[in-house]
Amino acid sequence: MTRRHRFRHGDWESAALRLDEIICAHSGEDAFEEALKLLVAKLAHERDAARAAFLARQRDDGAVCEINRLLRVAGERWSGILEPGATTRLSSPELVRCASVLNRVGLLADDLVGLDAIFEFMVAKVAKGQKGQYFTPRHVIAEVVAMVRPTAGERVVDPACGSGGFLRHALLQAPQCSVWGFDQDPRALRVARVMLAASGQATARLMRVDSLRRPEPRLRAGAAPVLEDLMRAQEPRFRGFDVVLTNPPFAGDVGSEYTDAYELARGHRVERDVLFLERCVELLKPQGRLAIVLPHNKVGAQGWAHLRAWLLEQVAVVAVLGLGRNTFRPHTSQKACVVIGCKRPKPTRHHRDEEILFFISERDGKDQRGRLAFAPDGEAVDHDLAQATPLVRRRFELLRGGS
Ligand SMILES: C[S@@+](CC[C@H](N)C(=O)[O-])C[C@H]1O[C@@H](n2cnc3c(N)ncnc32)[C@H](O)[C@@H]1O
C-alpha cells in the first residue's frame, strides 16, 4: 500500500526539476546520465550511512572524491547499472547543490515513492509522448498484482517493463516467483535495475529487446534474437509465462514490419497497444493470467469491436477495471482501463454466458493536478480499486475450479 510520505509528489517533481536545472547548467553533459550517477551514489550512501547527510560540508574536490568512491561501491554492489569505472562529470559545488536538494528526504524511504517520481520525470523528459513512457501509479500496480496473485515458482513477465513497477510488486507479493522484464529502451532498463536493486529485489531478470518482434518461421542469418530466444537461452524448456502484467505504450507509430505479423493488424487500423495485447496473449501458457492496461476506447468504442471479439475468443475475461481520468495525470488525462483474464486452452466462440466484472473507479488516488490524494483520516492513497480485488480473485478461483 502506498503510504503518505513527508515529501509530497509535487515536491518530488520540483526536486527533480531543480536537479535537472543544476545538471543542465553544466553545459555539454548528459543530464540523465549524471542524475543517474548522483541517485545511485545517494542510494549507496543511504545503505551505508543513512543518518549522515549526503556530501555535507565538502570543500575543494571533496564532493567529487566522495561521489566517485560511492560510485565504486555501487558498481561492486549492483551490476548492470553503471558503466565500469563510471565517475561524475559534475564539479564539487554542483554536487553539493544537488545534495542539498536530495538531503531533504531519503530515497529509500516510503516505498521508494520519491525515487520513482524523480525517475519518471527524468525518463519523461527524454521520451514521453514519443514512446508513451507513462509509469503506472504504484497503488494501481499493487492492487492489480493483488488481484492476479502470482505465486511461488510461477514465471511472471512484463514485456514493456519501464521502471519495473509490476515486477517489483510481483516480487513483493511472491518473493519466490521467477520475474522477467523486457524493454527496448536501455534507459528504462537501467531505471528498473536501480529500482529493483534499491528494494533488494535483484532476482528479477531484465533484458533489452523489441518485445513486438515475433519468432520468425524460418531463421534469417543475422536476425536479432526475439524475446523467446532470450528466454530459451536462459531456460531451454521455456514454453510460455504463467502471468503477464503490463502497461504497454499507447502512443507512437507502428512500423509496417509488424503489420503482417499480427492478426489484429490485418485489415484494421493498428495501434501499439493492440499489437502488445496480441503479443501478451501469445506469450502466455494456456490458462496463464493476464492483466494489461489499455486505452479506454479498446473496451468501448465501436471501431474496436473486432479486437474485443478476438480477445473474448482467446481469453476468459474476468474483469475490466475502468481507471479514473486523473490516474495518469499530470502526464496525460487519457482514460484507461485494466483488462484482466485467463488465456483459454484453445480459442473458442462459445463464451456468451461468461460473466465479466465491470468496475468503474470513482476515487483514483490522484487529484486533478496529478498529485497523490490521501484519505482524510488515513495514511494510504485514497482509491477504491481494493473493492474489486476479492471479486476478481473469486472469479479466478471459479475459473480454476472449472465451475
Ligand atoms: C507506458 S510505459 C510502461 C512502463 C511500466 N509498465 C510501468 O507501468 O511503469 C511503456 C514501456 O514500454 C516500452 N516499450 C515501447 N515499445 C516497446 C517494444 N516494442 N518493446 C519493448 N518495450 C517497449 C517503453 O520503453 C516504456 O518503457
The ligand as a MOL file (V3000), in Angstrom:
LIG
                    3D

  0  0  0     0  0            999 V3000
M  V30 BEGIN CTAB
M  V30 COUNTS 27 29 0 0 0
M  V30 BEGIN ATOM
M  V30 1 C 3.8140 3.0190 -20.6130 0
M  V30 2 S 5.4690 2.5450 -20.2540 0 CHG=1
M  V30 3 C 5.0110 1.4860 -19.0060 0
M  V30 4 C 6.0720 1.1880 -18.0580 0
M  V30 5 C 5.7210 0.2300 -16.9350 0
M  V30 6 N 4.8820 -0.8810 -17.3960 0
M  V30 7 C 5.0950 0.9470 -15.7940 0
M  V30 8 O 3.8910 0.8500 -15.6410 0
M  V30 9 O 5.8110 1.6280 -15.0630 0 CHG=-1
M  V30 10 C 5.8130 1.5450 -21.6620 0
M  V30 11 C 7.2010 0.9960 -21.7880 0
M  V30 12 O 7.2320 0.2020 -22.9670 0
M  V30 13 C 8.4960 0.3250 -23.5830 0
M  V30 14 N 8.3570 -0.0950 -24.9920 0
M  V30 15 C 7.7640 0.5780 -26.0050 0
M  V30 16 N 7.8020 -0.1620 -27.1430 0
M  V30 17 C 8.4150 -1.3330 -26.8330 0
M  V30 18 C 8.7560 -2.5020 -27.5760 0
M  V30 19 N 8.4340 -2.6100 -28.8600 0
M  V30 20 N 9.3930 -3.4950 -26.9320 0
M  V30 21 C 9.7170 -3.3810 -25.6150 0
M  V30 22 N 9.4220 -2.3050 -24.8720 0
M  V30 23 C 8.7800 -1.2930 -25.4630 0
M  V30 24 C 8.8660 1.7730 -23.3800 0
M  V30 25 O 10.2640 1.9490 -23.4830 0
M  V30 26 C 8.3030 2.0240 -21.9750 0
M  V30 27 O 9.3000 1.8320 -21.0090 0
M  V30 END ATOM
M  V30 BEGIN BOND
M  V30 1 1 1 2
M  V30 2 1 2 3
M  V30 3 1 2 10
M  V30 4 1 3 4
M  V30 5 1 4 5
M  V30 6 1 5 6
M  V30 7 1 5 7
M  V30 8 2 7 8
M  V30 9 1 7 9
M  V30 10 1 10 11
M  V30 11 1 11 12
M  V30 12 1 11 26
M  V30 13 1 12 13
M  V30 14 1 13 14
M  V30 15 1 13 24
M  V30 16 1 14 15
M  V30 17 1 14 23
M  V30 18 2 15 16
M  V30 19 1 16 17
M  V30 20 1 17 18
M  V30 21 2 17 23
M  V30 22 1 18 19
M  V30 23 2 18 20
M  V30 24 1 20 21
M  V30 25 2 21 22
M  V30 26 1 22 23
M  V30 27 1 24 25
M  V30 28 1 24 26
M  V30 29 1 26 27
M  V30 END BOND
M  V30 END CTAB
M  END
